[in-house]
Amino acid sequence: LAIQGDPEYGEYLSSECVSCHQTDGTADGIPSIVGWPKEPFIRALFEYKTNVRNHQVMQNMTLNLGNEEIAALAAYFGSLDPQ
């Protein structure tokens, strides 16, 4: 959880995330990840990656993410303000 992420790299990586999650913060059946604090965001992705949380799509999406990528995504989505 002490990993520092690069928000610009996170924005670059976010294209797969925003195919489901809305960048304006709306949650039409899919939880919003905009404005999430860094630690809960990182924890959630690691829990999907290690099968602690059970959601097949999220498990597949996080499977190949490394620590740097997860931290970057957390930094990017955490920096966005819901509209």
N, C-alpha and C positions, 0 to 999 in steps of 0.2 A: 504493500500500500504506500510505501515511501517513494515509489517511482514517480519521477517528474515527467510529464508528457508534453510534447510539442503540439500546440493546437493547430498549427498550419499543416503538420503531417496528419493529424487527426481529421482535418477537413478533407485532405486528399484521400484518406482511407474510408471516409464516411459514405461513399456512394452506395455500397451494399446495404448499409444501415438504413439510409433514407429511402430505399425502395419499399420499406414497410413503415418505418417510424417517420413522422412528419417533423420537419425542421421548424415549423411555426408553433410547436408545442401541443397541437391538437391530438386527441386520443380517440380516434374512431374505431374502437375495438382493439387497438394495439397501444400499449402503454407509451406515454410520452417519455423521451429520454433527454429532452431539452432542459437545461438548467440543473441537472442532477449534480449533487456534490460528488467530488472525485472519488472518495473512498467507497461509498455505496455502489457507484458505477463500476469501479474496478472489481469489487467483491462479486457483484452480480455476474460480470463476464467470466470471472474465474470459476464461479459456481456452475455456470453453463458448460464451460470448457472441461470441467472435471466431473460432470454429470451429477452434481449435487442438486442442481435445479433441472427439472425434467421438461424440456421443450425441444423437440427434434430440430426445428429450424435454427433456433439459437445455438444449440449444441453444434450443428454443422457450421454455422457462421463463425463460431469462436475456436473451432478445432485447430486451425492453422495460425491463429493470432499469437504472437509472442508478447512478452512483457512490454516492450517498447510500443507496440501497436495498441495494446489495450490502454496503456497510460495516455497515448496520444488521443485516442478516441474519447477517453474520459475528460481530458483537457479541452478538447474541441466542444463536445456537447455540454460540458459544464459552463463554458463561456457564452453560450447562447441564452438569450432571454426569450421566454415564451411571449408570443404576441397576443 
